[in-house]
Amino acid sequence: MKYNWQQKDWPNFSYSTEDIEAQLYEFSERAGKINGLMEGLPEDSRVETVINLLVEEAIKTSEIEGEYLSRKDVISSIKKNLGLLPPVERVNDKRAEGIAELMTDAQKSYKEPLSAEKILAWHKMLMKGNLYVQAGKWRTHTEPMQVISGAMGKEIVHYEAPPSSKVPKEMEEFISWFNRTGKNGKNEIKKPVIRAAIAHLYFETIHPFEDGNGRIGRAVAEKALSQTVKRPILLSLSQAIEKKKNDYYTALKLAQRSNEISPWINYFVRTTLEAQIAAEKLIEFSLYKTRFFDRFRNELNDRQMKVIRRVLKEGPEGFEGGINAKKYIGITKTSKATATRDLQDLQEKKIISKKGQGRSTAYILNLQ
């Protein structure tokens, strides 16, 4: 069996969009809606939403590769890179610092053509704190670059990339393809998700680094999306991928067996739509918070505001199991009688809704 890069038609990918025309149209519609929602947010809420999306992307793109980062360190790193914290602010985890630097740089530089220098710089950022990988350099080892699983001695080879000696030339051709297919390019691909899908597959097939290929490949895909819609894309592609990680690896494995990639395009379009829907919910949640505090700022006491802020900090789902008197007392350090009275007042104002009875009584926020 030959991999796609070993076949005569490499890298002339072919595909059909017949089955996904509706989804491609939906992507464009949602992109416009998301942009409109963002414009409706106050500046501070807009910045907070962008930070939340970048944090989610940074954390999930690392989790796909088996790295679990401190959310606190990622938030601090992203804020620092956006100029919202002093440059001297300390971040304990160099991996968090590196992925945050990559995410923010990718967003800031989305208009720029892709270059070898940029990709190598991203790799250097990503490998911060890693002493075992040559950071900012294409792989050079002579042994095969393989994606494997299974116990030692019983390994299963899922994919073997082009040999290291071919990487510089393959990357030169990939970068040329990327820039030719961009907005107003010689071979422009007008549908952003199609270009992003091919860009990610093409990059992952070459697998130019010893480590970090998946994370940089997803950043390349988001750059492709951003360039085509002419603004930094507002979604976390990695969050959607991580939710169904096995589907991602299965689709990628299949796509690396043939240069007819319709199944991969279909998978990628569906996943990007899921990422858009999640981003839309997050932005609508930010809008809800803005409207909530505008409306109720002078109608609630300090205890109630403290609890609502704490619940909203958990995101659109709030506390698992909802709010109850015990949680209310724990947050506010008040008496049971006061907690019960405050909760009843919130219910009367239709800010929360009751669910369950007796000891199982809890309340959930009315997000509308």
Summary of the structure (lengths in Angstrom):
residues: 368
radius of gyration: 23.5
end to end distance: 54.7
largest distance: 76.7
contacts: 1111
relative contact order: 0.12
helix: 60%
strand: 5%
